[in-house]
Amino acid sequence: MAPPFRRAFLSALCLCTLLTGCVFAPGMHMKYRMTPTVNDKNEIIRPKIIQITAELIQKQHKETAQALSEAIAHYHPPEGFTTKTEGYQYLIGAQDVLRIVVWDHPNLTSPIQSNSSITNSQDFGITVDHDGLIFYPYVGYLKVKGKTTHEVRDMLTQKLAKFIKEPQINVQVIGFHSQKVQVTGAVRVPSVIPITNIPMNVLQAITLTGGPIRCGAASSIGVASAASLCADLKNVVVTRGKASSTINVDTLRAVDGSSVNWALQENDIIYVPNNNPYRVFVLGSVFSPGPYSMTDGKMTLREALGDARGVTTLANPGYTYIVRNFEHHPQVFAMDAASPDALNLAGDFALKPEDVVFVSPSRLQTFNDVLNQVNPTLSAALSTKVLMQ
């Protein structure tokens, strides 16, 4: 009969295999291949196991703060983007519907045509044609594309003054059809949203789709909450022509503290990516092995173990390993989760996207030992890179 720790490992492997068809859905794979990792000198990388200590965590915090400081120093707002809406005026375009009222002259009010696409609230109006023209009695064809309602009113007042003494005219857009923005990705209802006479920013546009798809209180990527249906709000991309800007919708602040809630323009595209790249894998002797979504791109070791419902009775929490960055500069961290300081260390140790947390029933001496334990479990659903010791 297999020893207890072996049975626990096989149980975790079987569980991951069963979950392959649902938890690890298409698009939720890691990009690694079963090939050795080498450096620029064609030498096989032999990473060491790094013990997680208070000093290591302090060093990581310092490096994070330094990276943020450098990002602030080098940040420049993308050209052409602004958050200012003062003085905003809507410019009329093709297929917009205008309502023109001439006071005391009902025969000139809302004349000419009924557009079947107009809602009941819009009633009758004049549709701007593809050339940006409208036809109006006594005036003939009038170019209105690219003009404000005030400019159209002034033009009509001037031309109708030849036939009506001191005409009192009001011009409104009652159908906004010419200018739109697109919101795609992990939002409740991806939409094409019209630009109106009220300025619109990124947050408002996303809200109009019903909002982003949230991970919810539970961060586990289970059958009912696939990661592809969870929004990554830290990396929303706004594209305008050939230019683009990545913003954090949760903070609406650039790294230097300035606002990035950009005012939108015609044909802007807002893409809300999913949270798939921001997950960690908790494997080994835990009650619920599998991938877990990070919340706003953040997760500590303690949170990851908590999401996995803790370690089993067959686990030895003194041998908890984190495998990071298979692709270029692989690292393995180890922590004695049974030590008195373990709770604080685990709460302060920040995980990174696609880290693999492995709780072993026994001590693993080398990186290859760790990988020999991690690979069979992870390979049940993912293709991983073999690193030779």
Summary of the structure (lengths in Angstrom):
residues: 389
radius of gyration: 30.1
end to end distance: 30.3
largest distance: 104.9
contacts: 1190
relative contact order: 0.17
helix: 25%
strand: 23%
